[in-house]
Amino acid sequence: MASVRSWPDEFRLRYRAAGLWHEETFADFLADRTDRFASRTAVVGVDAHGDEQRWTYRELAARAAHAARVLRDAGVREGDRVVLTLPNVVEFVAFVAGCFRMGALPVFAQPGHREAELTQFCLLSDAAALVLCGDTAGYDHRGLAERVTGELRRRGGTPPAVVDVQDPVTDGPALAGRPAATTAPVTVRPGASAEEVAFLQLSGGTTGISKLIPRTHADYLYSVRASAEICELDEQSVMLVVLPAAHNFAMSSPGILGVLHAGGTVVLAPDPSPRTAFRLIEQERVTLTALVPPLAQAWLSSVRRRRPDLSSLRVLQVGGAKLADTVAAQLGPALGVRVQQVFGMAEGLVNYTRADDPESVTLTSQGRPISDHDEIRIVHPTDPAEPEVGDGEEGALLTRGPYTIRGYYRDEIADRDSFTADGFYRTGDLVRRLPSGHLVVTGRAKDQINRAGEKVACEELEQPLLAHPEVLDVVALGLPDPYLGERICVVVRPEPEAASIDTLPERLVAHLRDSGLATWKLPDDVRLLDVFPTTHVGKNSRRELRQLLASHLQEI
């Protein structure tokens, strides 16, 4: 695929020689696992209409084949990109597998994304199709698709075909009376290379809309296999997916793909509430699940009131944001589980605490890297020369390795900012490294807010607000929050002529909503200040200004 940086030959050959990269593609992966575990239960959940589904691996293969036919009938061909914006319904797994079967590339959007994000994803990836669930949690995604296609036409782009999984034409039985030509099997070409790009994920982003992350079959399947081994998955594993299924955490750490690799069962929760999760754990005898810290805290509160049957649950993973040590210490005794901390990023590096780690490490660190081939540098966060700091000292985390990308998709400017000349990815995280190699996350170096595991670029909020006629200047920042990790705060200098100052915060939130931002990016807090504190360089460093404002707001 054009405009994607690959690993230099020196590293490619090294990873192959070490047995990390295989020839297996995702099409091969699915064909092998659905054949090997054919009669076992693969996926449990509800479909787009809310009906309960329980698919064997054999049935998953049939559903994937059907999804590939639907996409082909919509005009999708091998190598095309398909933007998926689906909730946790079984069709998500079917259409991901269908894309892999036909050699199309999924682009993993979220059902909470709105026209600003989806338009950008479709433009950047030149998407051939947009797959959505028409009515999700009371939101009209069909109307959203119309707005996206209209905006694409306005910008001179080619609108993608829209596939609604609530449309009867996407259901398996609906094919019965259709012409034979449309029911012919769809398969990917033989001999596809495992080093080709398999799909595009979304970066948390520090400037504007999320960047696209190209992941290859070889690098991602290595991380899936290694994660499944570290997490001790087998055919008896039953994983509850509470987080959005398209998240990297939910997909591969070990996630949906790790469970399918091992022959286990994936249970999709239609909503993240403790009530729903506890019911599914008891009903399906779930052994493993993954949460972000706010959900973990909600479970703590709920389990003390409900006393659910969680006796099958053995491991609770927590990641996506820093888990407070005090909360980590309560989870195991309250839920009767082993806590596993996970720290990673869609760009690559994933860290886990292990089953044999001492509790003192498990409860206070965010784990150590998957692989001995993961290279870690912890450097001075503000020195342009990026000298390495010693163990135990805080620094900015840089990494490269067999499953960490070497560049973004069609974004040379981001590549220059995010990667060193020798291929290390600047993660934007501040960490300390323990003598054991475990990392302790201490904060962020990038202009980004991590709200409950969802990363929001400050610029995504600042740019539309600066276009508002009543705003003179604005700074977005994350403020510490015991539940969310960070809450989103925007600090606004109003224009002197701004009308109705008392209602300005509400109007600015409505302005952001109308601009097409995802709902989770809307600010939790809007503050008005007549004057911003000045920096020692005359307020031209927004990062320094954020630090000053954060200190100022926490003092009042």
N, C-alpha and C positions, 0 to 999 in steps of 0.2 A: 504494500500500500504506500502511495506517495506521501511525502511530508511526515514520515515517521522515522525517528532516529533509532537505529538498531544497536545492539551490543557490538563492540569491535570484535574482530575475528579472534583475537587473543582470549577474550572472555568467553565467547561462544564455544570455542574448542575446549576450554577449561571446564565449563559446566557440563558439556557432553561427556568428556572423558571421566568426570567425577560421577557420572550416572544421574545427574540432577535433571537434565533435559532429555526427554524421550521423543520418539517419533509420533507418539499418539496425539491426535487432534481431538477436539471436543466431539466431532461426529463419531470418531472411533470410540471415544470414552463412553458415549451414550449407547452406541450399538453393543459394545462389550458388556456394560453393566446391566442393560435391560435384558440381554440374553442370559447372562450368568445368574441373575437374581430374578428371573422372569416371574415366578409365582409369589415372590415376597411382596409385602405392601411397601410401596414407594412413597406415595403422597396421600395425605389426609387433609381435608379442608373443605371450604365452601367454594362453589363456583360463582360466576358473575351474577347469578340470579339468587344467590343465597341458599342454594340447595347443597346439602352435605354430599361430599364425594370421597371415595376411597379407591385409589388406583393401585393396581399391582405394577411392577416394573414392565410387564408385558403390555398393560394398558397404557402406561406412560409412553411407551414406544409408539403405540397406535395414535395417541393424542398428539404426539410430536409430529408424526407423519401428516396428520390432518391439519395441524397448524401450518406446516410447510406448504400444503396445498392452498390453504386460504391466502397465505402471503403471495404465493406464485400467482394466484388468480387476481390479486391486487396489483400485480406488475413487478413484484420483487424478484430479483435475480441474484445469482451467486455473486458475492462481493459487495452487494448493496448494503446500506446502513438502514436499520429499523429502530426508531425511537420507541421504547416501551415505557409507558407511564401507567402502570397497573398497580392496584392495591394487592394485599396478600390473599389472592384468590388462586385456585389451582391452575387457571389459564396462564398465570405468570410462568409457571414451570413449563407448561406445554409450549408456549410461544418462544421461550428461551431455547428449549430443546429443538423446536421446529426451525428456528434460525440456524442453530448449529448443524442440523441435519442437511439443510440446503446450502450452507456456506454463506449465509447472510450474517451481518455483524450487528448484534444487539447494541443499542445505546441506552444505558440504564438510567433513565430519568425516574422521577418520583411522582406519585399521584397528587402530591401537594404543589408541584410546580405549576406555574401559570404562564400566561402568554409571553412575558418577557423572556423567561428561561427557555421555554419550549421553542419559541421562534429562533432563538440563538442556536440551540442544539440542532434544529433542523437545517438551518443555514450552514453552520460550520461542518456538519457531517454530510451535507447534501443528501438528506434522508429520502429514501424511496417510500417509506411508510411510517405512519404514526399509529401505534396500537394503544388503545385506551379502553376504559370501562365506563360506558356512557353516563351512568349515575352512580357516583361514589360518595357515600356519606352525605347524600343530599346535594352534591355539587354536580352541575351539568357539564360534563366533559365534552359532550357533542358541541355545545355552544362555544366552549373553549377552543375546540379544534377549528371551528369556523373562523374565530378571531385570529388564530395562528395562521391558517391558510390565507386569510385576507391580508395579514401583515406581510407574509412572505411574498405575495403578489405585488404588494405596494413597494417592496424592496427589490423587486426584480428577480426573486428566487422562484424555484419550481416547487409548488406545494406537494407534499407527500400524499400518497393514498392514505385514507383514514380507515382503520380497521377497528370496529367496536366489538369487543368480546361479548357484549350483551345482545348483539344482533344475532338472530337465529341462524343466519348463514354461517356463522363461525362454529356452531354446534355440530358435533359429529353426525347425529342423525339427519341433519339438514342436507347432507350430501347424497342421500339415498336416491333422490329423483333427478339429480343433476347429470349433465352429459358426461360420458365416460372419459372424455379428454381431461376434464378437470379433476378426475379422481386418480389419475396416473400417479405412481409414486414419485416423490421428489427426493433426489439424493445428491450429495455433494460430489464434486469430481474426484476420482481416485487420484492418489498421489499428492494431495494438498500438503503443504509444508507446515510442520508444527511451529516453525519460527515466523509464520505469518500472523498478522493481527487477527485475533478471534472476536474481540468486542471492544467497546469504548465505555469506560466508566467516567464518573464525574469527580473532579477535584473539588475540595472545599473552597479553593479560590481565595486570593487576597486582593485581586483587582478585578472588579466587575463580575460578570456572570462566570459560573464555573468553567474551568478548562476541561477538555476531553483527554482522557488517559487511555492510550492504546496498550492493551494487554495481549500477549501472544498465547497460543495454545501451550507452548513449551514452558514458559515462565509461570503461567498461572496454574497449570496442572501440577507443576512441581510443588507450589505452595499448598495446593489442595491435598496432595498425597502426604506431604510432610506434616501439615496441620492435623490431618486425620490420625496420623501415627502418634503425634505428641498428645492429642486429646483422647487417645486410646479408643477410637471408634471401631465397632464391628457390626455384624449383622443384627445384633440385638439392640443397637443404639436407636433411640427414638428422640429426635430433636424437635423442640417447639420453637417455631420462628415467630417471635413477638415483634421484633424490629421490622422496619420496611424491608421486604424481601430483596430489593435491588441494592441495598447497602452492601458494600464490600464485606463488612463484618458478618452480615447474615448470609452472604453468598459463599464465603470461603474460609472462615476462621473458626472452626472448620466449615460451618454453615451448610447450606443446602447441598453444595457440590461435594463437600467432604462426606456427608452422610450417604449420598448416592454412590460415591466411590466405594464406601465400605459395605454397601448393601443394606443399610438401615432404613428408617422411616422418617420422613419429613412431615411434621404437623404444622400447618399454617394457621396462625391465630388471626381471625378477621379483624380484631381490634386489640389494642395493647392493655386493656384493663386487667387488673388482678383477678376480677371475678371470672372473666373469660379464660384467662391463662390457667387459673387454678382448676377450673372445670375440665379443661383439656388435659392437664397433667394427670388428674385422677382417672379420666376416661380412657386416655391412650397410654397410660403408664410411661409417661415421658421420663427420660433419663438425663437429658441435657437441655439447657436453654441459655440464651445470651440476652443481657440487658445493658442499657446505659444507666449511669448512676441515678438519675431521677426516678426511673422505673424501679430500680433496686430499692430505693427508699420508700416508694409507694407500696412495694411488696412487703417490706418490713412492717409498715403501718397496718396493712390489710391482714397479714397473717396472724397478727396478735388479736384481731377482732373476729376473724372468720374461722380460724383453726381448720384449714383445709387438709385433705389427705395428700401430702407431698412425698409419701414414702418411697415412690419409685425414683424420685429426682436425686441424682447423685452429684451432679456438677452444675454450678451456676457460674457462667462467665460474665464478667463485667468489663466493659470497655467503651470506647467512643469518646470518653472524657475522663479526667482524673477522678478516681474514687477516693473519697476521704477515708483515712485510716480508721477513724472511729466507726464509720459505717461498715467498712470491710470486716471489722472485728465482730460486728453484730450479726452479719448475714448467715454465717455458718451455723451458729447455735440456734438462731431463730427459725431457719428453714430446713435444718438438718442436712446440709449439703457441704461439699467442698467448694470453696470459692477459687476460681481461676481468673486472674487478671489478664487482660489482653490489651495491647497497645499497638496500633498499626495505622496504616494509611492506604488509600486506594492506589497510590503511586507504587507501593511495594511493601517495604519492610513491615513485618509483623513480629511482635514479641509476646511470649506467653510465660506465665509462671507454670512450673511443672508439678506433677503429682507428688514428686519426692522432694520438693523444695520445703525448707523449714517454714513453719507458720510465720515467723518473724519476717521472712522475705515475701511470702505470699500476700500478707496483709499490708505491706508497706511499699512494695515495688510494683512496677507495671510489666515485669517479665524480662526475659532475655530473648535475643533473636532466634528465629526458626533454625537458621543454618550456620554452620561454621564458616561458610563462604560469604555470609553477610559481613560487610566491612563497615565499621563504625568510626566516625571521627566526632569528637565533641570539642568545639572550637570557641574561642572568645566571641561573644555575640555582637560586639560593636567594632572590633578591630578589622579593617578591610583585609588585612593579611591573613586572617582566620587562623591564628596559631592555636594549637591544641592545648586544652587545659588538662590538669591532672585528675585522676580518679577522685570522686567525691566533690569536685568543683562543678558549679553550674556552668553550662555552656550550650551553644546551639548545636543541634544534632544534624550531622551529615551522614549519608549512607549510600552505598552502592552494593549490588549483589545480584544473584541469579534470578530474582523476581522483582527487582526495582527498576522501573523504566529509566531510559536514557533521554527521554524528551517527550513533550506533549504533542498532541495531534494538531498540526497546522498552526503552531504558535511559537514562532522563532523568538519573539520578544520575551515570552515567559520562559523559554528555554535558557536564554542568556541570564535571566535573573535567578532561575531555580536550580541550575546545574553548574558545577565547577568545570574547569577545562578538562579535568581528568575523570569526569563522569559521576562525581558524587552529587546526590540530590540533597538540596537544602530543604529540610523538612519544615522549618519554621518553628519547631518545638525546642523548648529549653529543658534540659535534663541534667541529672547527675548519674554517673556510672558507679555502681558498687564494685568492690573487688571481685565479686562472683560473676560480673558481667551483666547483672540485672540493671535495668534503667529505672530511675525515679523521675517522673515528669514533674517539672516545676512551673511551667508556664509556656507562653507563646512569644516568639520573637517577631512574627509576621503581623501585619495589620489585619487581624482576623478575630472573630468572636466565635467561641465554641459554646453554643447554647444547647445543653442537653444532648451533646454528641453531634449536633448539626452545625457545620462550620459556615459562617457568613462573612463574606468580605466586607470590610467597613465601607469600601467605595460603592458597593451595591446600594447602600442606604444614602450615602452622601451625595452622589451624583443626581438622583432624581429630586432630592430635597433642595439642592442648590438651584434647581430650575424653577422652584416655587417662587412666585413674585413677592411673598412676604418673608423670605429667608435671605439674610445677609451672608451668613456663614453657618456651617454645621460641621460637627465632628461626631462620628459614631464610635462607640467604645463598648467593651464588655466590662461590667462591674461584677465583683464576686457575689455569688448567690449560693446559699447552702443547699438549695434543692436543684437548681439548673446547672451549677458549676459557674456559669456566667449568664447574666441577663443582659439583654440588648438595651443600651441607652443611647439616645441621640441628644446631643447638646446643641441648641440652636441659638444663634444671635439673630433676633428678628430685625427686619427693616424698621427704621424709625416710624414709618407711616403704616405699619401693620395694624390692621383693624381687629378688634375683639381679641385681645391678647389671651383672655381667659379661655377661649375656645380654640386657640391656635394649635395646641397639641393634638386635639381630636381631628382637626382639619388636615394636619400634616400626616397623621396615620392614614386617614382616608385617601390622601394624595398618593401615598406609597402603595396602598392596596390597589388604587385605580391604575397605577403605573404597570401593574402586572407582575409584581413580585410574589413569590411563594408566601403562603400565610405564616410559616414559621420564621420568616425573616422580618416580620413587622416588629417594631420596637416594643419592649415591655415598659419603657419609661421614656418620656420626652421632657427634657429640662430646658428652660429658657434662661439665658444669661445675657445681660447687656454688653458685657466685655469679657473676652476670653483672657485667661492668664497668658502672659507672653513668655516665650522661650528665650534662651540666651543668644539665639541666632535670629531673633526678630520674627519668630513665629512662622518660619518657613518649613519646619519639620513637624508634620502632622503626627508622626509617631510620638515625638516628645510632647506635643500638645496633648495627646491622648493620655499620656502618663500624668501630666500635670492636672488635667481635668479629673481623671480618676481619683487622684489624691484629694483634690478639692471637694468632690462630691461625697467622698467617704467621710470627710470631716464635718459635713453639715447635716 
